[in-house]
Amino acid sequence: MTPRIKEFNLFLRDYVNLNQTRLDLLHTRTSSLDTALEESALLEDKLDGSLIPQGSFAHGTIIKPLSGNDFDADVLLPMVEQVDWEPKKYTVELKKALDAVPRYADKTVLGKRCVTIQFANSFHIDVVPFVERADGKTYITHRTKNEYLLQDPTEFTRWLKEQNSTTNGHLIRVIRLAKWLRDRSSIDCPSVVLGALLAERVKSFAGVDDYGNVATTFTALLEDLRDYLDTHAAPPWVDDRIGQNLADRLTQTGFDNLKSQLRRWARLAREALDAEASDSVEKWQKLFGVSFSASTTSSLALSASAATATLPTYEHQMVPGEKSLTEQYGFPERQDPTSTFRIVGKMSPTKRGRGRFRPLATNGNLVPIGRALEFQITDCTVDGPYDVYWKVRNAGPEAASKKAFRGEILKRGELISETSDFPGAHWVQAWIVKDGVAVATATQDVIIMSR
């Protein structure tokens, strides 16, 4: 088995993933839009929180668009139900509010379910009104049909993040790779359907080697999805996590083409994964083309030169002086499979802190600057008494320039409060310590967006 970890990482970085410049632009545009809407006099008493990323933006599965195509992001705008408004009025009033902001006035387009803001450089944001109604359920609105549509994309995002954790973070990379292959195969399969089909194949009881790296996860999920779809003559039900069928968006032709391509992808992936090291790159290139492994030498050289020109940002390694729990306190770490817990991160919905806190998982762990944050231990299976130790760890260029990586480990109880002060891919980690032994640990990502 030859997983080609380095080659996959470089192929994703150089050919599949949306590059960091575009991601930074997306975060900046979203944060700026969020501020403009919060300050809008026309929407002053009608908002129920800040923008919520959805779709590929929230899931972390945006990829580079094919040449000549836009890259885009979808965001939900939580709004208070207006009892005297028809459904169609939400998008109409949203467009009025955006047109009142000079920088958006000539960029908006009124759609059926959203208002599109078309920026320069082939980039647009779709803003979708999102309403919790008196029945406690959430809806988007359809302007031309003048009706409410029952949807909860935040629940789908939360579920996808859980599935991603089960695969050690590799599911989102597999979805990106599958979308990259789809775009080059002319398969008419919406991203949300493809992502859901792959995520549904994730098994919590999978073998330890199935999700150990990108290559094994990719191959395992492709084979499982191939086998599942081969038992269906028509698109199967794909749950949107609130009991509705995402596969309504998939045509029979699109489904047939997807099945055909999956057979080929799964076969080539298995042949490449099982190949000897001397043959594996050539085997993977049969699936991904000559770009796979092409960037290895040049990219490593470029990365080395870049590293000498910039401050280290420590996203994937410990900061000098940072200690492990054992080094700092002497507690041995003996993880017990029966001892588990979750960290649930939440953020205030607006800069002013109004309204209820929202789970980070429903936001794709994306957080604007200036939010109050809470992190709480939940679903703990360890019998008390025990102590909770926390590490808050910053990363990225701004953390480097401010020398604010943090990383100290402190005994703090089951609930801690923080604030989102500057951008970066940060995280929070906690340990449960019982009788002088760390028996469980968990991590919560916190991706703070640029202004």
Secondary structure, 3 states (H helix, E strand, C coil): CCCCHHHHHHHHHHHHECCHHHHHHHHHHHHHHHHHHHCCCCCCCCECCCCEEEHHHHHCCCECCCCCCCEEEEEEEEEECCCCCCCHHHHHHHHHHHHCCCCCCCCEEECCCCEEEEECCCEEEEEEEEEECCCCCEEEEECCCCEEEECCHHHHHHHHHHHHHHCCCCHHHHHHHHHHHHHCCCCCCCHHHHHHHHHHCCCCCCCCCCCCCHHHHHHHHHHHHHHHHCCCCCCCCCECCCCCEHHHHCCHHHHHHHHHHHHHHHHHHHHHHHCCHHHHHHHHHHHHCCCCCCCHHHHHHHHHHHHHHCCCCCCCCCCCCCCCHHHHHCCCECCCCCCCCEEEEEECCCCCCCCCCEEHHHHCCEECCCCEEEEEEECCCCCCCCEEEEEEECCCHHHHHHCCCEEEEEECCCEEEEECCCCEEEEEEEEEEECCEEEEEEEEEEEECCC
